């Protein structure tokens, strides 16, 4: 119970300590990831593997595929990588990433159909579309679309602000000097953020 409370507090602190991003997934439309708990064995002293479960072979064959469509998702992962020790020499068991495989899907086949078939097998822990999660920090500002120079699709006049925000969104600790004669200190974006106005 004590460890649960500590972890809960840590998670809450992390939520408020870091900026919150929206994430989008860029899908690799021709790949799925499958975790085979058994049925595929790595060939000893080799980087290759052998499918020895006929149910897996049959699912692949049903969609016009064979072993050549399957590859290691993490080819450098070794069985020994699943065991680690903490500072008190207690064994920590980590997921066996060597059991995760990429399956290349033919153009005329829907990924969801193959996923459904794989999920029927006892040897499959999970099957899902392969993709890449990337931050997408586009603001919810009502007038963002009117800020033409931030994102307009032009290669010459677009400063590509949205791509930059995926890398860094700034900090409230940053101090910016603005030389302008028309600052509205009551504006929601500037309220309580303007330290002073200097006049000549």
C-alpha positions in Angstrom: 0.0 0.0 0.0 2.9 2.3 0.9 4.5 1.8 -2.6 1.2 2.5 -4.3 0.7 5.8 -2.5 4.3 6.9 -3.3 3.8 6.0 -7.0 0.4 7.9 -7.0 2.0 11.0 -5.6 4.9 10.8 -8.1 2.5 10.4 -11.1 0.5 13.4 -10.0 3.7 15.5 -9.6 4.8 14.4 -13.1 1.5 15.5 -14.6 1.9 19.0 -13.2 5.7 19.3 -13.6 5.9 18.7 -17.4 4.0 20.4 -20.3 1.2 18.3 -21.7 1.4 17.5 -25.4 -1.1 16.0 -27.7 0.3 13.0 -29.6 -0.5 11.8 -33.0 0.4 8.4 -34.5 1.9 8.2 -37.9 0.9 4.7 -39.1 3.1 2.5 -41.3 0.1 1.3 -43.3 1.8 -1.9 -44.5 3.0 -3.2 -41.1 1.6 -4.7 -37.9 3.4 -5.6 -34.7 2.7 -9.1 -33.2 3.9 -10.6 -29.9 4.2 -14.3 -30.3 4.6 -16.0 -26.8 5.7 -19.1 -28.6 5.6 -20.7 -32.1 8.6 -18.7 -33.5 12.1 -19.8 -32.5 15.3 -17.9 -33.1 17.9 -20.1 -34.8 20.9 -20.7 -32.5 24.0 -18.6 -33.3 22.1 -16.9 -36.0 20.1 -13.7 -36.7 17.3 -15.7 -38.4 14.3 -17.5 -37.0 12.0 -20.4 -37.8 8.2 -20.5 -37.5 7.3 -23.9 -36.1 3.7 -23.3 -35.3 1.3 -24.3 -38.1 -1.5 -22.0 -36.9 0.8 -19.0 -37.5 1.8 -20.4 -40.8 -1.8 -20.9 -41.8 -2.8 -17.3 -40.8 0.1 -16.0 -43.0 -0.9 -18.3 -45.8 -4.5 -17.2 -45.6 -3.5 -13.7 -46.6 -0.9 -14.7 -49.2 2.1 -14.3 -46.9 4.9 -16.5 -45.6 7.9 -16.3 -43.3 9.5 -13.7 -45.6 6.9 -11.2 -44.5 7.9 -11.5 -40.9 11.0 -9.9 -39.3 12.2 -9.1 -35.8 10.9 -5.7 -34.5 14.0 -5.5 -32.2 16.7 -7.5 -33.9 19.4 -6.5 -31.3 17.4 -7.5 -28.3 18.7 -10.6 -26.5 17.0 -12.9 -24.0 19.6 -11.8 -21.4 18.2 -8.2 -21.7 15.0 -9.3 -19.9 16.8 -9.6 -16.6 18.2 -6.7 -14.7 19.1 -6.1 -11.1 18.2 -3.1 -8.9 20.6 -1.5 -6.3 19.7 -4.2 -3.8 20.5 -7.0 -6.3 16.9 -8.0 -6.7 16.0 -9.4 -10.0 13.8 -7.3 -12.2 12.1 -9.1 -15.1 11.5 -7.0 -18.2 9.3 -7.7 -21.2 10.9 -10.0 -23.8 11.1 -7.7 -26.8 12.7 -10.4 -28.9 9.2 -12.0 -29.1 7.8 -8.9 -31.0 7.8 -9.2 -34.7 6.9 -6.9 -37.6 4.6 -8.4 -40.2 4.6 -6.7 -43.6 1.1 -6.6 -45.1 0.4 -7.0 -48.8 -1.2 -4.0 -50.5 -4.4 -5.8 -51.2 -5.0 -6.9 -47.6 -6.5 -4.9 -44.8 -4.4 -4.8 -41.6 -7.4 -5.2 -39.3 -8.3 -8.5 -41.0 -4.9 -10.0 -40.2 -4.9 -8.6 -36.7 -8.3 -10.2 -36.0 -7.0 -13.6 -37.2 -3.8 -13.3 -35.2 -5.7 -12.4 -32.0 -7.6 -15.7 -32.3 -4.3 -17.6 -31.7 -3.3 -18.7 -28.1 0.3 -17.9 -29.0 -0.4 -14.2 -29.7 -0.2 -11.8 -26.8 -1.1 -8.8 -28.8 -1.3 -7.6 -32.5 -1.7 -4.0 -33.5 -0.9 -1.6 -36.3 2.7 -0.4 -36.3 3.2 3.4 -36.1 5.3 6.2 -34.7 3.9 8.4 -31.9 4.9 12.1 -32.4 4.1 15.2 -30.4 1.6 17.5 -32.0 1.5 20.8 -30.0 -0.9 22.8 -32.1 -2.5 25.5 -29.9 -6.2 25.8 -29.2 -6.1 29.6 -29.7 -9.3 30.7 -31.4 -7.4 33.0 -33.8 -4.5 30.6 -34.6 -5.8 30.1 -38.1 -5.5 33.9 -38.7 -1.8 33.9 -37.8 -0.9 33.4 -41.4 2.9 33.4 -41.0 2.9 30.6 -38.4 1.4 27.9 -40.7 0.4 28.6 -44.3 2.0 25.9 -46.3 4.4 28.1 -48.1 8.0 27.0 -48.2 9.2 30.7 -48.3 6.9 32.6 -46.0 5.9 29.9 -43.5 8.1 29.9 -40.3 6.9 26.3 -39.6 5.9 27.2 -36.0 3.9 24.0 -35.5 6.9 21.8 -36.3 9.0 23.9 -33.9 6.4 23.5 -31.1 6.7 19.7 -31.4 10.3 20.2 -30.2 10.0 23.0 -27.7 7.1 25.1 -26.6 9.0 27.7 -24.5 8.8 28.4 -20.8 7.0 30.8 -18.5 10.4 31.7 -17.1 11.5 33.2 -20.4 11.6 37.0 -20.4 10.9 38.7 -23.7 11.5 42.4 -24.5 9.0 43.9 -26.8 9.5 47.3 -28.4 6.0 48.4 -29.3 3.7 51.3 -28.6 0.5 49.3 -28.6 0.6 46.7 -25.8 -2.7 45.9 -24.1 -1.8 44.7 -20.7 -5.3 43.4 -20.0 -5.2 41.0 -23.0 -5.7 37.4 -21.8 -2.3 36.4 -23.3 -0.5 39.2 -21.5 -2.5 39.7 -18.3 -0.2 39.6 -15.2 2.8 38.9 -17.5 3.9 42.4 -18.4 6.5 43.5 -15.9 6.6 47.1 -16.9 6.1 49.7 -19.6 8.9 52.1 -20.4 8.3 55.4 -22.2 10.7 57.9 -23.6 
